[in-house]
Amino acid sequence: MERRLAAILAADVFGYSRMMSEDETGTLALLQGHRSQLLDPAIARHHGRIVKLMGDGLLVEFASVVEAVDCAAEIQREMAARNAGATNKRPMIFRIGVHLGDVIVEGDDIYGDGVNIAARLEGIAEPGGICISRQAYDQVQKKLALGYRSLGPQLLKNIPEPVEAFAIKGDGLAAADDKQEIRYCRAPDGVRLAYAISGQGPPLVKAANWLNHLEYDWESPVFHHFFRGLSRDRTLIRYDARGNGLSDWDVAELSLDAWVSDLESVVDSANLKRFPLLGISQGCAISIAYAARHPERVSHLILYASFALGASKRSPEAKAKRAALATLIRLEWGANSPAIRQLLAASLMPGATKEQSDTFNELQRRTTSPECAARYFETVGEFDVTSLLPKVVAPTLVMHVREDAQIPLETGRQVAAGIPGAKFVVLQGNNHILLEQDEATPRFFEELSLFLGK
């Protein structure tokens, strides 16, 4: 046995057990294809040595940590491109961990904390992402321009001391034609707002809604397909409202007026004069208010899962339920128990796979603080834009899923009835969030294209 310093890459397939239970033969064939066509050649180019294969995972040793991280980035970039072009709509998504540390060598195998830390970092990496240790980060951050994000000290299973970790995801791994550009601007009250631009073509602006994070949403298996679909043949401009995502969290004011002001600030910063505006869920009320105030700037208004009257104003029972949920959010949002976040995830997308539900559950926690989430939830419940509906003059398309458990179909019908000349389209399904596998999703994009004339 000998000891040596090595860079260790550990990778596995996210959601592999579920994929195998659904289609064992197809999953094995897909994995073998990715290994032979992508993983093995990439590892060889970067002078890595495959130590072992473990079902859905592999362990690789590199003499250079720069080569290890560069190889990981190449794999994730190419996998994102492959998944985007897949025809079977069943993407295979890898998680990768990289660590630089001592290993014990015995024959062709390696052991020790260096191996264990790499494997644990892979376990906390986001799907489609890479998680590296501080030791690896110190060696690569000035040599590989990948866009690193500190995760702070992490308590990893069976590792006695916390390990400082960094995530690599989003634009740092995106292919050239699959990127978004993130910019920042200031609202009139000084709040910093983040917005993203993706795609090419005529503009489409999406108003913010619960809860956005420009980076996480762009790569999430819940939203990945949706934002790339909106970016196809268009320049999509979307943003994180104050209180969540990459925008400022610690803000004095959360209100309908403040969120409309945020939208005004973003479109002004992006130098947009006239554009179609898309509202989703509570983003619809913001979009309606903006369209009523700025009729000269909104060429088309698209509303999905809309309401004009917040839930707290619809009935005493709804108000009491919302108040109770807000209390639970304050108390439980950041807790180890995900119960309240799971409750919200289940009502927003009851037809989600376990992978989608788990991802969205974690996404909510990482998108805002418990206090911001509760304030956001309370504020949205008090919305009332019913008096603004007749003032909307832009051509308007209102779409709503028939069995939406979060926002009833009737609320969307009322919005359409209140806006002069609005077209109302009912989509089949029960998910408030349009998932990739939903029957309603291609219909949504079809209706959007027809409405916008492209």
Backbone torsions as a table, in degrees:
resi	resn	phi	psi	omega
1	MET	NA	146.1	176.1
2	GLU	-140.3	160.1	175.0
3	ARG	-111.6	145.1	174.4
4	ARG	-155.5	158.9	176.2
5	LEU	-83.7	129.7	-178.0
6	ALA	-146.8	155.4	171.3
7	ALA	-95.6	125.6	-175.8
8	ILE	-114.1	129.1	175.5
9	LEU	-112.3	125.4	175.6
10	ALA	-119.4	134.4	-178.3
11	ALA	-139.0	149.4	172.1
12	ASP	-148.1	170.9	179.6
13	VAL	-95.3	124.5	179.4
14	PHE	-72.0	129.4	178.8
15	GLY	73.5	25.5	-174.3
16	TYR	-64.0	-41.2	-178.5
17	SER	-61.0	-41.9	178.4
18	ARG	-64.1	-43.6	179.9
19	MET	-61.1	-40.9	179.5
20	MET	-66.2	-38.4	-179.5
21	SER	-67.4	-29.0	-178.1
22	GLU	-85.0	-35.5	-177.4
23	ASP	-159.8	86.3	-174.9
24	GLU	-64.2	-48.1	-177.3
25	THR	-64.0	-46.7	-179.0
26	GLY	-65.3	-38.1	179.9
27	THR	-66.5	-43.9	178.6
28	LEU	-62.2	-42.6	-179.9
29	ALA	-64.8	-39.7	179.4
30	LEU	-64.8	-44.4	-179.7
31	LEU	-64.6	-43.6	179.3
32	GLN	-62.3	-37.9	177.7
33	GLY	-64.0	-43.8	178.9
34	HIS	-64.8	-38.4	179.8
35	ARG	-64.4	-49.0	-174.8
36	SER	-73.0	-34.8	-174.9
37	GLN	-91.1	-25.9	-174.0
38	LEU	-124.5	-59.8	-171.0
39	LEU	-63.8	-52.4	-177.1
40	ASP	-60.9	-47.0	178.1
41	PRO	-63.0	-39.5	179.9
42	ALA	-64.4	-42.9	179.2
43	ILE	-63.2	-40.5	179.0
44	ALA	-65.5	-41.8	179.9
45	ARG	-61.7	-32.3	-178.2
46	HIS	-97.5	15.5	172.4
47	HIS	62.2	37.7	176.6
48	GLY	-94.5	161.8	177.4
49	ARG	-123.5	119.4	177.1
50	ILE	-72.0	115.7	-178.3
51	VAL	-81.3	-45.3	179.7
52	LYS	-159.2	153.9	172.5
53	LEU	-111.2	136.3	-176.5
54	MET	-132.2	78.9	177.5
55	GLY	63.8	-99.9	-179.0
56	ASP	-93.9	0.6	-173.6
57	GLY	-126.4	173.8	175.6
58	LEU	-152.6	156.3	178.9
59	LEU	-124.2	127.1	-174.0
60	VAL	-129.0	139.4	176.8
61	GLU	-108.9	136.8	176.7
62	PHE	-127.0	147.0	173.7
63	ALA	-76.1	-26.3	-177.9
64	SER	-118.4	128.4	177.9
65	VAL	-71.3	-27.9	175.2
66	VAL	-62.2	-44.4	177.3
67	GLU	-63.8	-37.6	-179.3
68	ALA	-63.6	-47.7	-178.5
69	VAL	-70.7	-38.8	177.8
70	ASP	-62.8	-39.6	176.9
71	CYS	-63.7	-44.5	178.7
72	ALA	-59.3	-43.3	-179.8
73	ALA	-64.9	-40.7	178.3
74	GLU	-61.6	-43.6	179.7
75	ILE	-61.6	-47.5	-177.0
76	GLN	-68.5	-35.6	176.7
77	ARG	-63.2	-47.4	-177.7
78	GLU	-68.6	-36.5	177.9
79	MET	-65.1	-38.1	177.5
80	ALA	-62.3	-41.7	178.5
81	ALA	-65.8	-41.6	178.7
82	ARG	-63.9	-43.7	-179.1
83	ASN	-66.2	-37.4	179.0
84	ALA	-64.3	-31.2	-178.6
85	GLY	-96.4	3.8	-177.4
86	ALA	-68.0	139.9	-179.9
87	THR	-94.0	-16.7	-176.7
88	ASN	-90.8	-1.4	177.3
89	LYS	56.6	27.6	176.6
90	ARG	-126.2	78.8	-176.7
91	PRO	-67.0	150.4	171.7
92	MET	-107.9	122.3	-172.3
93	ILE	-119.0	127.2	-179.5
94	PHE	-97.6	152.2	165.7
95	ARG	-117.0	140.7	-176.1
96	ILE	-133.3	136.7	172.7
97	GLY	-120.2	141.3	179.4
98	VAL	-133.0	133.9	178.8
99	HIS	-140.0	146.7	173.8
100	LEU	-110.2	116.5	-177.3
101	GLY	-170.1	179.2	179.5
102	ASP	-72.7	141.2	173.7
103	VAL	-131.1	155.3	174.9
104	ILE	-101.1	126.4	-176.9
105	VAL	-103.9	128.6	176.2
106	GLU	-137.5	103.3	-175.1
107	GLY	66.9	-126.6	178.0
108	ASP	-93.7	-1.0	-175.5
109	ASP	-101.7	160.7	176.5
110	ILE	-133.2	148.6	-177.5
111	TYR	-138.2	-177.8	171.8
112	GLY	104.5	178.8	-176.6
113	ASP	-61.3	-32.5	179.0
114	GLY	-58.2	-42.2	178.3
115	VAL	-70.8	-44.9	-176.8
116	ASN	-63.3	-40.0	-179.6
117	ILE	-66.1	-42.5	177.6
118	ALA	-58.8	-43.4	-179.9
119	ALA	-65.1	-38.6	179.4
120	ARG	-71.0	-35.3	176.8
121	LEU	-65.5	-39.3	175.1
122	GLU	-58.8	-37.6	-178.9
123	GLY	-66.9	-25.0	179.2
124	ILE	-102.4	-0.9	176.5
125	ALA	-67.2	146.4	176.0
126	GLU	-72.8	150.9	176.6
127	PRO	-55.2	128.5	-177.4
128	GLY	82.7	3.0	-175.4
129	GLY	-117.4	-178.3	-179.5
130	ILE	-130.2	139.9	175.2
131	CYS	-123.7	126.0	-177.9
132	ILE	-123.6	156.5	179.6
133	SER	-82.6	166.0	175.6
134	ARG	-57.0	-39.6	-179.3
135	GLN	-60.9	-40.1	177.4
136	ALA	-71.9	-43.2	-178.3
137	TYR	-57.8	-43.4	-178.2
138	ASP	-60.3	-28.7	-177.8
139	GLN	-88.0	-25.2	-170.8
140	VAL	-111.1	-19.4	-167.4
141	GLN	-64.5	-25.6	177.4
142	LYS	-95.9	-3.5	-177.0
143	LYS	-109.7	-25.3	179.9
144	LEU	-124.4	117.3	-178.6
145	ALA	-85.0	87.7	-173.8
146	LEU	-119.6	-8.2	179.1
147	GLY	77.3	83.9	-174.0
148	TYR	-96.7	148.6	178.2
149	ARG	-132.5	123.8	-177.7
150	SER	-71.1	134.7	174.7
151	LEU	-103.8	-3.9	-178.3
152	GLY	73.5	-175.2	178.6
153	PRO	-65.3	133.3	-178.8
154	GLN	-118.8	132.6	173.9
155	LEU	-86.2	110.8	-176.3
156	LEU	-104.3	142.4	-176.6
157	LYS	-56.6	128.8	176.9
158	ASN	66.1	13.8	174.1
159	ILE	-109.9	115.6	-169.4
160	PRO	-64.2	-36.6	-177.5
161	GLU	-107.2	147.6	176.7
162	PRO	-59.0	145.9	179.1
163	VAL	-114.8	122.9	178.1
164	GLU	-74.3	128.9	-171.5
165	ALA	-125.6	156.5	177.9
166	PHE	-134.9	140.2	178.8
167	ALA	-101.6	145.2	171.8
168	ILE	-124.5	120.4	-175.4
169	LYS	-160.1	-179.3	172.0
170	GLY	65.2	-134.6	-174.3
171	ASP	-59.0	-30.6	-180.0
172	GLY	-61.6	-20.8	-179.0
173	LEU	-115.5	-1.7	-173.3
174	ALA	-75.8	145.5	171.2
175	ALA	-69.5	163.3	-173.6
176	ALA	-58.2	-35.1	-177.5
177	ASP	-95.2	12.4	-175.8
178	ASP	-129.6	33.9	-175.2
179	LYS	-109.4	160.3	168.0
180	GLN	-125.5	148.8	177.1
181	GLU	-104.7	124.7	-179.5
182	ILE	-99.5	128.6	179.4
183	ARG	-125.5	171.0	-179.4
184	TYR	-133.6	149.0	173.3
185	CYS	-145.3	177.6	-179.5
186	ARG	-119.4	137.0	170.9
187	ALA	-75.7	164.4	-179.2
188	PRO	-55.8	-29.3	-180.0
189	ASP	-90.2	10.8	175.4
190	GLY	92.5	-5.3	179.9
191	VAL	-66.6	131.5	178.3
192	ARG	-81.9	130.3	-178.2
193	LEU	-118.2	135.7	176.4
194	ALA	-102.7	136.3	174.3
195	TYR	-137.8	155.9	-175.0
196	ALA	-123.9	145.9	177.4
197	ILE	-123.2	129.0	-179.9
198	SER	-143.6	157.1	177.3
199	GLY	79.5	-177.1	179.2
200	GLN	-140.8	149.6	179.3
201	GLY	122.5	-164.3	178.9
202	PRO	-63.2	153.0	-174.0
203	PRO	-74.4	153.1	168.7
204	LEU	-142.6	122.0	-178.7
205	VAL	-103.2	131.4	174.9
206	LYS	-109.5	124.3	175.7
207	ALA	-71.8	151.8	-178.5
208	ALA	-71.9	155.0	176.8
209	ASN	-152.3	-176.3	-177.3
210	TRP	-72.7	140.1	-48.8
211	LEU	-97.0	137.0	-174.4
212	ASN	-103.1	148.7	168.7
213	HIS	-147.5	111.0	-171.0
214	LEU	-54.0	-41.4	-177.8
215	GLU	-76.8	-51.2	-175.5
216	TYR	-65.3	-43.0	-179.2
217	ASP	-61.6	-38.1	-176.5
218	TRP	-61.9	-30.5	-177.2
219	GLU	-106.2	-7.3	-173.4
220	SER	-69.5	139.6	173.5
221	PRO	-65.4	-11.5	175.7
222	VAL	-82.0	-40.4	-172.6
223	PHE	-115.0	-11.2	-174.2
224	HIS	-49.5	-52.2	-176.2
225	HIS	-64.4	-33.8	-173.0
226	PHE	-70.6	-47.4	-177.3
227	PHE	-73.8	-30.9	173.8
228	ARG	-70.7	-34.1	175.0
229	GLY	-63.9	-40.9	177.9
230	LEU	-68.7	-26.7	-178.9
231	SER	-84.9	-8.4	-178.1
232	ARG	-74.4	119.8	179.6
233	ASP	67.9	11.9	178.9
234	ARG	-142.6	160.4	169.7
235	THR	-97.4	107.8	-177.0
236	LEU	-89.0	128.4	174.2
237	ILE	-116.2	117.6	177.4
238	ARG	-135.1	162.8	-173.2
239	TYR	-149.5	161.7	172.6
240	ASP	-95.3	120.5	177.6
241	ALA	-66.1	159.5	173.8
242	ARG	-52.4	139.6	177.5
243	GLY	100.2	-6.3	179.7
244	ASN	-158.3	168.7	176.3
245	GLY	65.5	-138.2	-179.5
246	LEU	-87.4	-7.3	174.3
247	SER	-79.3	168.3	-178.3
248	ASP	-61.1	135.8	177.5
249	TRP	-90.5	-43.7	-173.8
250	ASP	-84.1	88.3	-174.7
251	VAL	-124.4	149.8	-177.6
252	ALA	-75.1	-38.2	-172.7
253	GLU	-119.9	128.1	165.5
254	LEU	-122.2	116.9	-178.2
255	SER	-162.2	166.0	175.8
256	LEU	-59.1	-45.0	-179.3
257	ASP	-61.9	-41.3	179.9
258	ALA	-64.9	-40.1	-179.7
259	TRP	-71.1	-33.9	173.9
260	VAL	-65.8	-40.6	176.7
261	SER	-61.5	-37.7	176.6
262	ASP	-60.5	-45.5	177.9
263	LEU	-60.2	-42.7	177.3
264	GLU	-59.2	-43.5	-178.6
265	SER	-64.7	-41.2	-177.6
266	VAL	-66.9	-48.4	-177.1
267	VAL	-67.9	-31.0	175.3
268	ASP	-68.0	-42.5	179.4
269	SER	-64.0	-34.3	179.5
270	ALA	-82.3	0.8	177.8
271	ASN	59.2	42.3	177.9
272	LEU	-95.5	130.2	-179.7
273	LYS	-97.8	-44.3	-178.6
274	ARG	-147.1	136.2	-169.2
275	PHE	-163.1	155.9	168.8
276	PRO	-74.8	145.2	-177.5
277	LEU	-123.2	126.9	179.9
278	LEU	-108.9	126.0	173.8
279	GLY	-115.6	138.0	178.0
280	ILE	-126.9	129.3	178.7
281	SER	56.8	-126.0	-179.6
282	GLN	-67.8	-16.5	172.6
283	GLY	-64.0	-18.5	177.8
284	CYS	-67.0	-43.5	179.4
285	ALA	-62.7	-39.9	177.0
286	ILE	-63.2	-42.7	-179.9
287	SER	-66.2	-40.6	178.2
288	ILE	-62.4	-44.8	179.7
289	ALA	-64.1	-41.5	179.4
290	TYR	-65.1	-45.2	-178.7
291	ALA	-62.7	-36.3	178.9
292	ALA	-69.3	-35.4	-178.8
293	ARG	-80.2	-29.9	-174.2
294	HIS	-129.1	63.3	-176.9
295	PRO	-62.0	-26.0	-178.3
296	GLU	-73.8	-13.2	-174.5
297	ARG	-106.3	-18.8	-177.2
298	VAL	-99.2	110.7	-179.4
299	SER	-80.0	-36.7	178.4
300	HIS	-144.2	146.9	176.6
301	LEU	-120.7	123.3	178.9
302	ILE	-117.5	124.9	-177.1
303	LEU	-123.3	125.5	177.2
304	TYR	-122.5	131.9	179.8
305	ALA	56.7	53.8	-170.4
306	SER	-94.4	160.2	169.3
307	PHE	-151.3	149.9	177.1
308	ALA	-100.8	-27.2	-177.3
309	LEU	-115.8	122.4	-179.4
310	GLY	-61.0	154.7	-174.8
311	ALA	-59.4	-33.7	-178.1
312	SER	-68.0	-16.5	-178.6
313	LYS	-103.1	1.5	-175.5
314	ARG	-86.2	-30.9	179.3
315	SER	-167.9	157.6	176.6
316	PRO	-60.2	-36.2	-179.4
317	GLU	-66.0	-42.9	179.4
318	ALA	-65.6	-36.9	178.7
319	LYS	-64.2	-44.2	-179.7
320	ALA	-65.3	-40.7	179.2
321	LYS	-63.7	-41.3	-178.8
322	ARG	-67.6	-38.8	178.0
323	ALA	-63.2	-40.5	178.8
324	ALA	-64.9	-41.0	179.0
325	LEU	-65.6	-38.5	178.4
326	ALA	-62.4	-39.4	177.0
327	THR	-63.2	-44.1	179.1
328	LEU	-63.8	-38.5	178.0
329	ILE	-61.0	-45.4	179.6
330	ARG	-60.6	-38.8	-174.1
331	LEU	-84.7	-32.6	-167.3
332	GLU	-117.3	-9.8	-171.4
333	TRP	-54.1	-47.5	-176.9
334	GLY	-95.3	6.8	-176.7
335	ALA	-74.8	164.2	177.5
336	ASN	-64.1	-33.0	176.9
337	SER	-76.0	124.8	-177.1
338	PRO	-90.7	18.7	-168.5
339	ALA	-55.1	-48.9	-175.7
340	ILE	-68.6	-37.7	178.6
341	ARG	-68.3	-36.4	176.9
342	GLN	-66.2	-37.1	178.1
343	LEU	-60.4	-45.4	179.1
344	LEU	-67.1	-41.8	179.3
345	ALA	-61.1	-41.0	-178.9
346	ALA	-65.6	-35.2	-179.7
347	SER	-78.8	-26.8	-179.6
348	LEU	-81.8	-30.1	-178.6
349	MET	-151.7	74.4	-179.1
350	PRO	-63.2	-20.1	-179.5
351	GLY	-94.6	14.3	-177.1
352	ALA	-73.4	152.3	169.7
353	THR	-72.4	166.7	178.0
354	LYS	-61.1	-40.1	179.2
355	GLU	-60.7	-45.5	-179.9
356	GLN	-65.4	-42.5	-179.7
357	SER	-64.7	-45.3	-179.8
358	ASP	-64.3	-40.3	-179.8
359	THR	-64.6	-44.5	-179.1
360	PHE	-67.5	-37.3	177.1
361	ASN	-56.6	-49.8	-179.8
362	GLU	-69.6	-35.8	179.6
363	LEU	-59.7	-41.9	179.4
364	GLN	-58.8	-45.7	-177.7
365	ARG	-62.1	-38.1	-174.4
366	ARG	-85.5	-6.9	-174.4
367	THR	-90.3	-25.0	-180.0
368	THR	-160.1	171.5	179.7
369	SER	-85.9	163.9	177.0
370	PRO	-56.6	-43.8	-178.4
371	GLU	-67.2	-42.2	177.6
372	CYS	-63.8	-42.3	-179.9
373	ALA	-61.5	-43.4	179.8
374	ALA	-66.0	-44.6	178.7
375	ARG	-62.2	-42.7	178.5
376	TYR	-59.0	-48.9	-177.9
377	PHE	-60.5	-44.2	179.6
378	GLU	-65.9	-43.0	-177.3
379	THR	-64.4	-44.6	179.9
380	VAL	-61.9	-35.6	179.2
381	GLY	-62.8	-20.4	-178.6
382	GLU	-98.5	5.2	179.8
383	PHE	-59.2	145.6	171.3
384	ASP	-155.4	102.6	178.3
385	VAL	-116.9	21.1	-177.6
386	THR	-59.2	-36.3	-178.9
387	SER	-71.4	-15.5	-178.5
388	LEU	-90.3	-15.8	-176.2
389	LEU	-56.0	-47.5	-178.8
390	PRO	-67.3	-13.6	-177.2
391	LYS	-88.1	-6.4	178.6
392	VAL	-78.7	122.5	-178.4
393	VAL	-109.7	-11.8	179.5
394	ALA	-69.7	145.0	172.0
395	PRO	-54.1	132.3	-170.2
396	THR	-128.1	133.7	173.8
397	LEU	-115.2	124.0	178.8
398	VAL	-114.5	122.5	178.6
399	MET	-121.0	146.1	-177.7
400	HIS	-153.2	137.9	175.5
401	VAL	-77.3	136.0	-172.0
402	ARG	-58.6	-44.7	-174.5
403	GLU	-105.7	30.4	-179.9
404	ASP	-56.7	117.0	-178.1
405	ALA	-81.3	-17.4	-177.4
406	GLN	-88.3	-47.1	-179.8
407	ILE	-128.4	111.9	-173.7
408	PRO	-59.7	149.9	179.4
409	LEU	-54.0	-36.7	-175.3
410	GLU	-62.7	-31.0	179.7
411	THR	-66.9	-38.0	176.1
412	GLY	-67.0	-38.8	177.9
413	ARG	-62.8	-38.8	178.5
414	GLN	-65.6	-38.2	176.9
415	VAL	-62.6	-46.7	-179.5
416	ALA	-62.2	-38.8	-179.7
417	ALA	-68.1	-28.3	-176.7
418	GLY	-84.2	-18.5	-178.8
419	ILE	-97.5	121.7	-176.9
420	PRO	-56.5	124.8	175.4
421	GLY	75.1	8.1	-176.9
422	ALA	-67.1	144.0	175.2
423	LYS	-97.2	134.4	-179.0
424	PHE	-114.5	126.9	-179.2
425	VAL	-123.7	127.1	177.4
426	VAL	-96.9	126.0	177.6
427	LEU	-101.3	147.3	-179.9
428	GLN	-82.2	141.9	176.9
429	GLY	136.2	-176.3	180.0
430	ASN	-135.7	6.2	179.4
431	ASN	-92.4	128.0	174.3
432	HIS	-67.4	-42.3	173.8
433	ILE	-88.5	126.5	-178.2
434	LEU	-77.1	111.1	-178.5
435	LEU	-91.7	162.2	-174.6
436	GLU	-60.5	-35.2	-176.3
437	GLN	-84.1	-4.1	-174.8
438	ASP	-73.1	139.7	173.9
439	GLU	-59.6	-31.8	-176.6
440	ALA	-71.7	-23.4	-172.1
441	THR	-64.5	-53.0	177.9
442	PRO	-62.8	-31.6	177.1
443	ARG	-65.6	-39.6	177.5
444	PHE	-57.3	-49.3	-178.0
445	PHE	-68.0	-34.4	176.5
446	GLU	-63.3	-47.9	180.0
447	GLU	-64.5	-38.8	178.8
448	LEU	-61.5	-45.8	-179.0
449	SER	-64.8	-42.7	178.3
450	LEU	-62.4	-41.4	-177.6
451	PHE	-67.3	-39.1	-178.2
452	LEU	-86.7	-5.6	177.0
453	GLY	80.7	25.2	178.8
454	LYS	-157.3	NA	NA
